[in-house]
Amino acid sequence: MLSKALVVARQSMRDDTQRVRGPMERDHLALAVKLLDFHAQQLCERFPAALKVAFHQNAPAQTRLGVMSGQGLRLEQLELMSETQVQERVDLARTMQRLQQVSEAALHELDRYVCALLRLEGVDPQRNPLRPDSYVSALQWLMADLSIPPLVRMIWLQHLASPLGVELGAAYSEWTAALRSQGVEPVGYAVVRRLETHQVADSAKQAVAGRSTSHPGRHPEHRQAALTLDRLRRLMAGELDRPERSPKEVFGSQFAREFEAGSDPSDTGFEATVPAAFEALQEMQQVDQVVQRMEQRPGLSSGTRPEMSSRAELDDSGQQAQELARMLSLEVVTLMIDNLVKDTRLLEPVREVIARLEPALLSLALVDPRFFLDRQHPARQLLQEISGHGLAFGSVHDPDFSAFLVALQRHVSPLADMSIKNALPFEQALKNLQDLWNDVTNSALVSEQMDSAMVALSFAEKRNLLADEMAAKMQAIPDMQRVPAGIVEFLCGPWAQVMAGAELNDTQDSDDPGQYKELVTVLLWSAQPALTGKNIARLTKLVPRLLSKLREGLSLIDYPSVKTSAFFDMLMKLHQQAFKPESEASVERRDRGLAPSLVSKHDPWVAPQEAKASGFMEMPDDRMPPAASEEPKPEEDLSTITGLSVGAWVELQTPTGWQRTQLSWISPQGSMYLFTSVQGKTQSMTLRMLERMRSEGTLRVVSDQPIVDGALDAVVHTAMLNSLDVRP
């Protein structure tokens, strides 16, 4: 597939070499052809292995332009990128766009069959590992590994997009036919109810109280493309503030140099620069449109903000650069507020408060153009406090929501009517809110509860890790192969917890605190009727001390009395077999082990007192023991599935409804998760319980990053779409 696409791409580059008249462009194309000839065979040989890696990683793309667009690109990452890296990112997105356009029809049908093979109930295109961005990812990795210069990579991608799309389309059609011939039943596409989409849009519009929803600048279809990815990067780097010659001046001087001096422009390569110059002129017109649009925003009348100089008055190049930075900053703030106001994870009254802040934030952007880039800036912190606390509430009827809203209306809403000349009003509003919330929520009590929960869970995790090590050592004892499965499960489960807990609590540096390790040998002997039947006197003398010591150890970890009694019943049956004939004893030794409720190999043991301190949620005991002929299924590695970080908001389904809570702590080994509600109530669970609830739909992630960060990352995606001239 790649070999065929490279042949077409090579010919396309050679054709372009004959068409362009600029020597620099001809040189670049010639170099691209030469390097392609040199690396083509190696690219084709290594492409299958690179594809295999891409298929297995199968990172879902959450936008229709795939991971190669602004998706996954964070605002702070953009600041560290060079102009070349930004341009390459744009070219990658253009390649993805072209690939999808060419192969879309065939891929649309293949998705139905691949999702059927994945046992999905409906089509989820992002679960298809064969989608085009997997091929582009593999190709990008190969080019980088071969140290292909960025400029050449961009030329290759530009010329590879169409032929690779054609080859992919043909492959998709072939694979679809093959799956159909083998009897695969395709799944269907879900029908999207248009009414629900309009309802979401209407809800967002209603949240913008006092904003002009009829203004063209409010809607994506009327959005201007002044904010591109490169301009956003330059704005963040402060490059737009530097005095520089405008594109008009650069174009004018070069025009005079090439034409008015009487030289032949065909010999200078100027013809190749004409499209770029006209593009620059068009961008200047777009900035003018942004200026006009911002001046019409509500709250930005001359009486409520500093005066903006007209472009005719900006004779100085430094002033022009500063004005461009200010205009683009206004566009970023506008997009950020739009994203926050349309975010339905926040309740409508909270979004209304944010909407009323827009005039004040736009005025601030005029005097502090890049305030939104500074995480410590009072205005950005204020937005984060409002949205972060707002995520704590899933309904206007939640406890404490009324008090929260009153605080916003008292300390935040007045900013909309202020004349903003600096950040002091935002700093004061932030301080007032923080002081109020610190008093109301009784942070000292909440902190004490969280500390108690973290101490309990940390100790439980340490004990479980040490117990696993001890269980592994006990597995090597020869007698472990001679006793029933129930005894092995007990020793490697609850009793390993007892020994680990005793060692962690030991202050005397003893080799065997409590003599619980010594009991392992005694228990193993007593659980072998073939041995105990030969020494009934020793067994009779041993049993009372054995049972007493077992009870003592299990009480250290608060092991449930019901489970303790169940184990003792099984142990006593083994002891009784010592008094029976050997033939009967051998039959009864076929023990299938303890029921799953007695010991779990999957979840860490959390003692009742530890569970009470942390609000621990136990895994339901609904796993049935495998039949004798069944092999237990390997456990799935869940260590990297969650993707949640401290600060994420989730909703848990409880008997009284959905409860919103925040992830406040993850144990050092990642096996325990602690959540805290806005009222300070703690809940904890194991990693396995967390993933089980997510798979069953009883736990859903509301926000896995600060909501303001997400709104600004969405601005990056919009800038990418502007760079591609693609409507979202």
TIMAR-611719 format. One line per 10 residues: number of its first residue (from 1); their letters; for each residue x, y, z of C-alpha. Coordinates in steps of 0.1 Angstrom, whole numbers, plus 5000, padded with zeros to 4 digits. Example, Ala and Ser with C-alpha at 12.3 -4.5 7.8 and 13.67 -1.06 7.14 Angstrom:
2
1) as) 5123/4955/5078; 5137/4989/5071;
END
This chain:
728
1) mlskalvvar) 5000/5000/5000; 5027/5025/5010; 5048/5015/4980; 5020/5024/4956; 5013/5057/4974; 5050/5067/4973; 5052/5061/4936; 5023/5085/4930; 5037/5110/4955; 5071/5110/4939;
11) qsmrddtqrv) 5056/5117/4905; 5035/5145/4920; 5066/5162/4935; 5085/5159/4902; 5055/5175/4884; 5055/5203/4909; 5092/5209/4903; 5085/5216/4867; 5056/5240/4875; 5070/5262/4902;
21) rgpmerdhla) 5093/5291/4891; 5108/5300/4925; 5143/5285/4928; 5139/5279/4966; 5108/5259/4961; 5123/5239/4933; 5153/5231/4955; 5131/5220/4983; 5111/5197/4960; 5142/5183/4944;
31) lavklldfha) 5156/5175/4979; 5123/5159/4989; 5124/5136/4958; 5160/5127/4963; 5155/5117/5000; 5123/5098/4990; 5143/5078/4965; 5169/5070/4992; 5145/5061/5020; 5115/5046/5001;
41) qqlcerfpaa) 5126/5009/5004; 5133/5013/5041; 5100/5031/5047; 5081/5003/5031; 5100/4976/5049; 5095/4991/5084; 5059/5004/5078; 5042/4971/5088; 5059/4970/5122; 5051/5006/5129;
51) lkvafhqnap) 5015/5000/5119; 5013/4971/5143; 5024/4994/5172; 4999/5020/5162; 4971/4994/5160; 4979/4981/5195; 4981/5015/5210; 4948/5025/5193; 4946/5059/5211; 4910/5071/5204;
61) aqtrlgvmsg) 4908/5103/5185; 4881/5125/5199; 4877/5149/5170; 4868/5144/5134; 4903/5155/5124; 4919/5129/5147; 4948/5132/5170; 4968/5151/5144; 4947/5182/5149; 4945/5203/5180;
71) qglrleqlel) 4932/5173/5200; 4957/5164/5226; 4976/5197/5222; 4976/5217/5254; 4980/5254/5257; 5012/5252/5277; 5026/5227/5252; 5020/5251/5224; 5041/5278/5241; 5071/5255/5239;
81) msetqvqerv) 5068/5247/5202; 5087/5263/5175; 5072/5278/5143; 5083/5248/5123; 5067/5224/5148; 5035/5243/5147; 5035/5243/5109; 5042/5205/5108; 5012/5200/5132; 4990/5219/5108;
91) dlartmqrlq) 5003/5199/5078; 4996/5167/5097; 4960/5178/5103; 4957/5187/5066; 4969/5152/5057; 4944/5137/5080; 4916/5158/5065; 4925/5148/5030; 4929/5111/5039; 4894/5111/5055;
101) qvseaalhel) 4879/5129/5025; 4892/5103/5001; 4886/5071/5021; 4855/5082/5041; 4828/5063/5022; 4847/5029/5024; 4857/5035/5060; 4821/5043/5070; 4811/5007/5059; 4842/4990/5074;
111) dryvcallrl) 4835/5006/5108; 4802/4986/5110; 4821/4953/5106; 4851/4961/5128; 4828/4973/5157; 4809/4940/5153; 4841/4921/5157; 4848/4942/5188; 4814/4931/5202; 4801/4967/5204;
121) egvdpqrnpl) 4764/4973/5203; 4767/5002/5179; 4793/5018/5157; 4821/5037/5175; 4845/5049/5147; 4872/5058/5172; 4874/5021/5184; 4884/5010/5149; 4923/5006/5150; 4923/5006/5111;
131) rpdsyvsalq) 4912/5043/5109; 4934/5066/5089; 4952/5084/5117; 4968/5051/5127; 4986/5050/5093; 4996/5087/5096; 5009/5081/5132; 5030/5052/5120; 5043/5072/5090; 5051/5102/5112;
141) wlmadlsipp) 5071/5080/5136; 5090/5064/5108; 5100/5097/5092; 5111/5111/5126; 5131/5079/5133; 5148/5082/5099; 5158/5118/5108; 5139/5133/5078; 5141/5171/5079; 5108/5187/5090;
151) lvrmiwlqhl) 5105/5206/5057; 5108/5174/5037; 5084/5156/5060; 5058/5183/5053; 5063/5181/5015; 5060/5143/5017; 5028/5144/5037; 5013/5170/5013; 5019/5148/4983; 5011/5115/5000;
161) asplgvelga) 4977/5124/5014; 4956/5118/4982; 4973/5086/4970; 4975/5071/5005; 4938/5079/5009; 4930/5061/4976; 4950/5030/4987; 4933/5030/5021; 4898/5033/5005; 4906/5003/4982;
171) aysewtaalr) 4918/4983/5012; 4888/4992/5033; 4865/4981/5006; 4884/4948/5002; 4884/4941/5039; 4846/4949/5042; 4839/4924/5014; 4860/4898/5031; 4843/4902/5064; 4809/4901/5047;
181) sqgvepvgya) 4817/4869/5029; 4827/4853/5062; 4793/4859/5077; 4801/4888/5100; 4769/4907/5109; 4776/4944/5109; 4763/4966/5137; 4743/4998/5130; 4749/5034/5135; 4732/5051/5164;
191) vvrrlethqv) 4705/5075/5154; 4712/5109/5169; 4681/5128/5180; 4683/5162/5165; 4659/5175/5192; 4684/5167/5219; 4712/5186/5201; 4690/5217/5198; 4680/5214/5235; 4717/5215/5245;
201) adsakqavag) 4722/5245/5222; 4691/5262/5237; 4703/5256/5272; 4737/5271/5264; 4720/5302/5249; 4698/5307/5279; 4729/5306/5301; 4743/5336/5284; 4720/5361/5302; 4728/5396/5291;
211) rstshpgrhp) 4750/5385/5261; 4740/5393/5226; 4732/5359/5211; 4721/5375/5179; 4755/5390/5171; 4773/5371/5143; 4804/5368/5164; 4786/5345/5188; 4781/5317/5163; 4808/5294/5148;
221) ehrqaaltld) 4794/5299/5113; 4803/5336/5115; 4836/5331/5133; 4865/5349/5118; 4898/5330/5113; 4922/5356/5127; 4933/5334/5155; 4955/5307/5139; 4977/5282/5157; 5009/5300/5148;
231) rlrrlmagel) 4995/5334/5159; 4983/5318/5192; 5018/5305/5197; 5034/5339/5189; 5009/5356/5213; 5019/5332/5241; 5056/5338/5234; 5052/5375/5234; 5064/5378/5198; 5034/5398/5187;
241) drperspkev) 5043/5426/5210; 5076/5432/5193; 5078/5460/5168; 5081/5446/5133; 5073/5456/5098; 5037/5449/5088; 5030/5424/5060; 5018/5453/5039; 5052/5471/5043; 5071/5439/5036;
251) fgsqfarefe) 5050/5432/5005; 5053/5469/4993; 5091/5471/4997; 5097/5437/4980; 5073/5447/4952; 5093/5480/4946; 5125/5461/4947; 5116/5435/4922; 5094/5454/4898; 5101/5492/4901;
261) agsdpsdtgf) 5138/5486/4898; 5133/5471/4864; 5145/5436/4872; 5128/5404/4860; 5107/5389/4888; 5109/5355/4872; 5146/5353/4880; 5142/5362/4917; 5115/5338/4929; 5092/5367/4938;
271) eatvpaafea) 5063/5350/4919; 5063/5322/4945; 5059/5348/4973; 5029/5365/4958; 5003/5340/4972; 5019/5343/5007; 5018/5381/5005; 4981/5382/4995; 4974/5357/5023; 4991/5381/5047;
281) lqemqqvdqv) 4969/5410/5034; 4939/5388/5039; 4949/5381/5075; 4952/5419/5081; 4917/5423/5069; 4906/5395/5093; 4922/5413/5122; 4903/5445/5112; 4871/5424/5113; 4879/5412/5148;
291) vqrmeqrpgl) 4885/5448/5159; 4850/5457/5146; 4835/5426/5162; 4850/5433/5196; 4839/5469/5196; 4804/5457/5192; 4805/5433/5222; 4782/5442/5251; 4799/5460/5279; 4827/5473/5258;
301) ssgtrpemss) 4815/5507/5252; 4838/5536/5255; 4825/5543/5290; 4834/5509/5304; 4868/5502/5289; 4900/5519/5279; 4899/5535/5245; 4913/5515/5216; 4932/5533/5190; 4919/5531/5155;
311) raelddsgqq) 4942/5513/5130; 4946/5545/5110; 4962/5561/5141; 4987/5534/5145; 5016/5547/5125; 5042/5532/5147; 5051/5496/5140; 5054/5488/5177; 5019/5501/5183; 5006/5480/5155;
321) aqelarmlsl) 5022/5449/5170; 5008/5457/5204; 4973/5463/5189; 4974/5429/5171; 4983/5412/5204; 4955/5429/5221; 4930/5420/5194; 4940/5383/5194; 4939/5383/5233; 4903/5395/5231;
331) evvtlmidnl) 4895/5367/5207; 4911/5342/5230; 4891/5355/5260; 4859/5355/5239; 4864/5319/5229; 4874/5308/5264; 4842/5324/5279; 4821/5309/5251; 4835/5274/5259; 4828/5279/5297;
341) vkdtrllepv) 4793/5291/5291; 4784/5262/5269; 4799/5236/5293; 4768/5218/5306; 4788/5202/5334; 4783/5235/5352; 4748/5243/5363; 4731/5271/5344; 4732/5297/5373; 4770/5293/5375;
351) reviarlepa) 4773/5297/5337; 4753/5329/5340; 4777/5343/5365; 4806/5335/5342; 4788/5350/5312; 4783/5383/5331; 4821/5384/5337; 4829/5386/5300; 4829/5425/5297; 4852/5427/5327;
361) llslalvdpr) 4876/5401/5313; 4877/5417/5279; 4885/5450/5294; 4913/5433/5314; 4926/5418/5282; 4931/5453/5268; 4955/5462/5296; 4969/5428/5303; 4968/5409/5269; 4980/5375/5281;
371) ffldrqhpar) 4965/5373/5316; 4949/5339/5307; 4983/5323/5302; 4994/5329/5338; 4979/5302/5361; 4986/5325/5391; 4969/5355/5376; 4940/5366/5399; 4915/5366/5370; 4924/5331/5359;
381) qllqeisghg) 4924/5319/5395; 4890/5335/5400; 4876/5316/5370; 4891/5284/5382; 4876/5288/5417; 4842/5295/5403; 4842/5266/5378; 4861/5242/5401; 4836/5248/5430; 4807/5248/5406;
391) lafgsvhdpd) 4816/5212/5395; 4808/5200/5430; 4771/5204/5423; 4750/5182/5400; 4717/5199/5407; 4704/5233/5419; 4687/5213/5447; 4720/5200/5461; 4728/5210/5497; 4749/5242/5499;
401) fsaflvalqr) 4743/5252/5463; 4722/5282/5473; 4749/5295/5496; 4775/5290/5468; 4754/5309/5443; 4748/5338/5468; 4785/5341/5473; 4791/5344/5436; 4764/5370/5431; 4778/5390/5461;
411) hvspladmsi) 4815/5390/5452; 4818/5382/5415; 4788/5397/5397; 4796/5433/5406; 4828/5430/5385; 4806/5433/5354; 4798/5470/5362; 4833/5481/5372; 4858/5500/5351; 4886/5476/5348;
421) knalpfeqal) 4921/5492/5346; 4941/5464/5364; 4938/5431/5381; 4930/5444/5416; 4892/5440/5414; 4897/5403/5405; 4922/5398/5432; 4898/5412/5458; 4869/5391/5446; 4891/5360/5447;
431) knlqdlwndv) 4902/5368/5483; 4866/5374/5494; 4855/5341/5480; 4883/5321/5494; 4879/5336/5529; 4842/5329/5528; 4846/5293/5517; 4873/5286/5542; 4850/5296/5570; 4818/5279/5557;
441) tnsalvseqm) 4833/5245/5548; 4852/5242/5581; 4883/5232/5563; 4901/5221/5594; 4875/5194/5601; 4875/5183/5565; 4913/5182/5564; 4913/5161/5596; 4889/5136/5581; 4909/5133/5549;
451) dsamvalsfa) 4942/5129/5568; 4926/5101/5589; 4913/5084/5557; 4947/5087/5540; 4966/5073/5570; 4942/5043/5571; 4944/5036/5534; 4982/5041/5533; 4986/5015/5560; 4962/4991/5543;
461) ekrnlladem) 4982/4994/5511; 5016/4988/5528; 5001/4958/5546; 4988/4944/5514; 5021/4948/5496; 5040/4931/5524; 5013/4903/5526; 5018/4896/5489; 5055/4892/5495; 5049/4868/5524;
471) aakmqaipdm) 5023/4848/5504; 5048/4844/5476; 5074/4830/5501; 5049/4806/5516; 5040/4792/5482; 5075/4777/5482; 5069/4756/5513; 5066/4719/5503; 5037/4712/5526; 5016/4738/5508;
481) qrvpagivef) 5012/4713/5480; 4999/4686/5504; 4971/4705/5521; 4936/4714/5508; 4931/4745/5487; 4912/4762/5515; 4942/4761/5538; 4964/4776/5511; 4939/4803/5504; 4937/4811/5541;
491) lcgpwaqvma) 4974/4813/5546; 4981/4833/5515; 4951/4856/5522; 4940/4865/5557; 4970/4850/5576; 4995/4868/5554; 4976/4900/5563; 4980/4891/5600; 5017/4886/5597; 5022/4917/5576;
501) gaelndtqds) 5002/4939/5600; 5021/4925/5630; 5054/4933/5614; 5044/4969/5604; 5032/4975/5640; 5062/4960/5656; 5084/4984/5675; 5108/4958/5690; 5124/4948/5656; 5114/4912/5662;
511) ddpgqykelv) 5119/4885/5636; 5085/4870/5642; 5063/4895/5661; 5034/4877/5678; 5048/4843/5667; 5023/4843/5638; 5049/4831/5612; 5057/4801/5635; 5020/4792/5634; 5022/4785/5596;
521) tvllwsaqpa) 5042/4753/5601; 5018/4741/5629; 4987/4748/5608; 5001/4730/5577; 5008/4699/5598; 4974/4699/5615; 4957/4702/5581; 4972/4668/5569; 4950/4640/5582; 4976/4614/5570;
531) ltgkniarlt) 5001/4629/5595; 4978/4639/5624; 4962/4604/5623; 4996/4590/5633; 4999/4613/5663; 4965/4619/5678; 4979/4629/5711; 4999/4658/5697; 4969/4670/5676; 4946/4669/5707;
541) klvprllskl) 4971/4690/5727; 4978/4714/5698; 4942/4723/5687; 4932/4746/5716; 4964/4767/5714; 4961/4767/5676; 4926/4780/5675; 4933/4806/5702; 4963/4819/5683; 4943/4820/5651;
551) reglslidyp) 4916/4840/5667; 4941/4864/5683; 4958/4870/5649; 4926/4875/5630; 4913/4900/5655; 4944/4922/5648; 4930/4929/5613; 4893/4929/5624; 4886/4898/5602; 4849/4893/5601;
561) svktsaffdm) 4836/4867/5626; 4814/4851/5599; 4844/4844/5577; 4865/4833/5607; 4838/4808/5618; 4836/4794/5582; 4873/4788/5582; 4873/4771/5616; 4845/4748/5604; 4866/4737/5575;
571) lmklhqqafk) 4897/4732/5597; 4878/4712/5623; 4866/4688/5596; 4902/4682/5586; 4911/4676/5623; 4882/4651/5626; 4895/4632/5597; 4925/4622/5618; 4902/4600/5638; 4886/4582/5608;
581) peseasverr) 4899/4554/5587; 4924/4565/5560; 4900/4555/5531; 4873/4578/5543; 4897/4606/5551; 4912/4605/5516; 4877/4610/5501; 4869/4640/5523; 4903/4656/5515; 4890/4666/5481;
591) drglapslvs) 4883/4701/5493; 4874/4727/5467; 4887/4755/5489; 4871/4785/5505; 4842/4803/5490; 4851/4836/5473; 4836/4855/5502; 4863/4842/5526; 4893/4855/5507; 4898/4876/5476;
601) khdpwvapqe) 4928/4874/5454; 4918/4905/5435; 4913/4933/5459; 4935/4946/5488; 4921/4937/5523; 4908/4968/5541; 4900/4962/5578; 4866/4973/5591; 4881/5002/5611; 4901/5013/5581;
611) akasgfmemp) 4870/5011/5559; 4850/5032/5584; 4877/5059/5586; 4878/5062/5548; 4842/5054/5537; 4855/5023/5519; 4832/5008/5492; 4836/4970/5490; 4835/4949/5459; 4803/4929/5459;
621) ddrmppaase) 4808/4892/5466; 4791/4880/5434; 4820/4860/5418; 4812/4823/5417; 4841/4798/5422; 4852/4782/5390; 4841/4747/5383; 4867/4720/5387; 4871/4717/5349; 4874/4754/5343;
631) epkpeedlst) 4906/4774/5343; 4904/4808/5360; 4905/4837/5336; 4936/4859/5338; 4930/4891/5355; 4931/4923/5334; 4959/4947/5341; 4941/4978/5352; 4971/4998/5363; 4970/5022/5334;
641) itglsvgawv) 4933/5023/5325; 4918/5049/5348; 4937/5080/5336; 4923/5099/5365; 4944/5124/5384; 4938/5141/5417; 4913/5169/5413; 4890/5150/5389; 4853/5152/5395; 4831/5121/5392;
651) elqtptgwqr) 4795/5111/5399; 4787/5079/5419; 4753/5062/5417; 4740/5057/5452; 4706/5044/5465; 4695/5081/5468; 4706/5091/5433; 4738/5104/5417; 4764/5120/5440; 4791/5143/5428;
661) tqlswispqg) 4825/5139/5445; 4862/5148/5438; 4892/5126/5436; 4914/5140/5464; 4941/5113/5469; 4956/5083/5452; 4978/5059/5472; 5015/5057/5464; 5011/5024/5446; 4979/5034/5428;
671) smylftsvqg) 4957/5007/5444; 4935/5030/5465; 4914/5060/5456; 4899/5085/5480; 4871/5108/5470; 4857/5138/5490; 4823/5155/5485; 4818/5193/5489; 4803/5185/5524; 4836/5168/5533;
681) ktqsmtlrml) 4822/5132/5532; 4849/5107/5522; 4845/5076/5501; 4873/5053/5490; 4876/5022/5468; 4902/5000/5452; 4914/5005/5416; 4895/4974/5406; 4863/4986/5422; 4867/5020/5404;
691) ermrsegtlr) 4871/5003/5370; 4842/4979/5377; 4819/5008/5385; 4830/5027/5354; 4823/4996/5332; 4789/4991/5348; 4780/5028/5344; 4776/5035/5382; 4806/5058/5381; 4810/5085/5354;
701) vvsdqpivdg) 4838/5110/5350; 4825/5146/5350; 4858/5164/5345; 4894/5150/5346; 4911/5184/5343; 4906/5219/5356; 4877/5232/5336; 4894/5265/5327; 4923/5245/5313; 4899/5226/5292;
711) aldavvhtam) 4883/5257/5279; 4917/5271/5269; 4927/5238/5253; 4895/5241/5232; 4908/5275/5220; 4939/5257/5207; 4917/5233/5188; 4897/5263/5173; 4930/5279/5163; 4939/5247/5145;
721) lnsldvrp) 4906/5247/5127; 4912/5283/5117; 4946/5273/5104; 4930/5247/5082; 4901/5269/5073; 4877/5242/5085; 4844/5250/5102; 4839/5230/5134;
END
